[in-house]
Amino acid sequence: MSKKITIEPVTRVEGHGKVTVLLDDNNNVTQTRLHIVEFRGFERFIQGRPYWEAPVLVQRLCGICPVSHHLAAAKAMDVIVGAGTGDGLTPVAEKMRRLMHYGQVFQSHVLHFFHLVSPDLLFGINADPAIRNIIGVAMEHKDLAVQGVMMRKFGQEIIKATAGKKIHGTGAIPGGINKNLSIEERDHFLKGKDPLNVDKMIEWSLGAIEFFRNYQSKNSELIDNMAAFPSNHLSLVRKDGAMDLYHGVIRAVDANGKKILHDVDPQDYLDYIGEEVKSWTYMKFPFLTEYGKDKGWYRVGPLARLNTVDFIPSPLAQKEFETYKAYTKGKPNNMSMHTHWARLIEVLHSAEMMKELLNDSDLQKNNLETKGNKVYEGVGMLEAPRGTLFHHYRINDQDLIEMANLIVSTTNNNTPMNKAVEMVAKEQMNGHAVITEPMMNAVEVAIRAYDPCLSCATHALGKMPLEISLYNRNNQLIDSKRK
């Protein structure tokens, strides 16, 4: 009988999941699985609702990244109302949405890095869990903690100004936006009291990248080797190959940088991407159909984006991108922990783009909406903080949604996260009969690199204990740990 280790729940991530690890009689890992233990059902219960409700309804999937779902659904509805696939909106509508989106990416990345990841970097993955948390960071590294809080606040204020509310806003509507940006709102972000202005956000973003680079140079064995494995990478890119987190065509490259998906229209995604279902998790396993389930899986998110794009269209982030690419001599980066480096480059890019947009006078214009000839089906895609997000809807003659298919970012990363869990579990646990907390945390560190939103839902309130029990072949308890 195999021995089974259960890590439940996985901590310092958004949502709820568990990890199971099976050991043989020699205490070697034979199987690992990352289970998503909640069923949401949004694709079903929005059926029968008017299509114009979708941008508001589907963002209830998540309290961390509602803007991403809000905008992806709005983009799909743009197609349905005849406003085009990203370039048909009025300038104020497109730029307000972009500002909203960069505010979302900025605040989400900052939350992940400063609140969820920094405790492992600052104290070490083997440190006492009593201090290896955001409270410990606030106590021991006050300046860094304050920066994280203020940067996230800035991003949330951008969202409020563009979407109406910090969480579950209503700014994007089919074919456009329902408000512009006032001069007072603009000046608040451009000239606001220090530190809440965009120039300070750029300065702090550069500092965060420097912090990570210094850490990586001193801890390269951990950062370069932990859960490093070859994979395909997929993201949207602008038609000229630039990074574009809001709109673009779908590109994928393999582990060596060869292009394997050639800048296809998001409306045609079903021709190229399939989804596998497995009995032990509520999360599907997407793959490129041309390469099959075994070879067609891919990563999405910051690491993947920096592997697929040709350049970043903002000067400071482009300079950091060049340094980042030089580390792997221009080849794709397949080191999972380098996702944090890539994420911080995107923080800087988002700050630069927010400054550019805030200085654009189009945001004060009043032509907010565009409509054309209605169609019955539309796809909306964008680069959410965690990776490529797909929203696909079909409506009927009564303007009611009759089909919805959502492939969220974490779903796209399902296979690579499971591979990361397997690699780290084998490295940490093979041959060990006694469980230690650092072994468990190492597995979680590999998962955290992907910033998963495991159920695309807010955190539960109350105590969320982690308990692992190890049994022998006779089902006798050998060891148990709880945190």
Steps between C-alpha positions, in 0.01 A plus 500: 500500500633845410550762768313822442591857598232767472572872506168674553451784442788643301582828676583853385315461170162626385229236531505152647677182389692206634799287404521123536829311488525118485814326630608140447648269763839670460346842561550606140239713327294307247217746431419865566183694427383857547126477562253785458230414751227754423247504218382843385266444206496853356489367144164344580317744719558805278312319226161663448622842611499802261837536332555854629505367857801276435778755574349566844398142581814307412737719700341345811724204420776680686559770758870523410479540121140607425622762252650229280170312473308826465709611203525157332121469506460858377736428211292198402186713514671764282506238227135411556379863478708560188768721653791291374766292672708762679566772246140603436436691822525876531841624619367598843334160548804296403742714701281508810479122487874475455560727798262287705683185390849630576378610842375145556824335387701741713305445823468123454870445430593721795265310731652169396864601524500708818233317700519136388851444363731737687482305832672202332767725348566718804501226764574187295273207420634314805428785743262475792148537355411719798705780339490383135189699415389854419489593869863397530583713196325800656690453825846438353488686166262790562604711200445212259162418653388862475604513136294191425192645669529841333569356155195278524294797620606700194391223265168464676438875477562482125239223480252705700548802272444296184254230611303687767602269786822333614335157490222387264477825307267576210715720278519279189179448305439321166653728239678738734518658843251688720725783621808698406779627725461848642783752520485477880532122491787522253692755708450292814710225344750719316558761770368331812654541841810285537504199486167462321605621156604307195864615502547352846343176377758482221781568747381229738449256212863544399600444861304176520677366191837592649402323825417179313810511281719539808322211669532280191873570469553379858258207476535389140503130588150528643355750252650342189443134583177470696229352275692586183381296204454551123153591376302677234396860572188684382373857516342781306741731320444817302506443126852640480619263775488751785364423844134600518317389812159619375473387138681304232540173313580162653862386476669192644864393499664176609773459761765597243320808372358352180163652417235225510186715493529774244319813619144377455179697548345444847162445332646177359645362824287182487683397184824479697426433869327205664422418862547165675291400802634280783301342779708622795469877453241759401757678282547404136830448315531717184735403218587591141302251295764472227746357753260292710440468873846369586710754308261790441472637856643845563566768759338843514569806715800730546763235421316391186436857386865595520578188295248574224531877450772662290518821702324708766366837377604710801861613540588405857331159483667436163840565656422255782368253241833510318684421825256220570544348153878527524496268802393211274698632202180585316349153531165432669511502878359173640585567867175517697638724775605757242127567462544739793764696306275511194205605717691800636599609150128500419437710812740758362346480152152548648614808691653648185186429299280657767709817482477507121124452505444755777672761282276418201229762445276239335398389849300820547291453184129415514441258211490191718319233301499334157249256350454335164327192364425243768638147467429197715843389616812669630833429670676738735862442600760691696810443709380484860768531770527120519493442125282474191127516574235371255131601508274355230123560477213423265155664522157420355231706325374624838843645583549239772829316556464139390865391519803616700851355506764651727863389510655689787871564537560248778323231295752559220777445756350179641746257343815705573390551861455125538843441349652753739336324796635164383857627456522672837326217688752251364794726579379571854330178609662205327646264762362690801261330741449809718315804374644845569328835456773631263437203269132590483575868448743425217215337308284804564780735392502330159123549471520863613733583211194476275290729724207262459143609560395145573126551495491853355335596827573711806674355802277332756471668838618328814769246579642294215727234655752289307523144628708217354487140623735219393376138520686174443382209286288371790322834521673581827576867571879560490519877519272803488567870468262795525540871434 
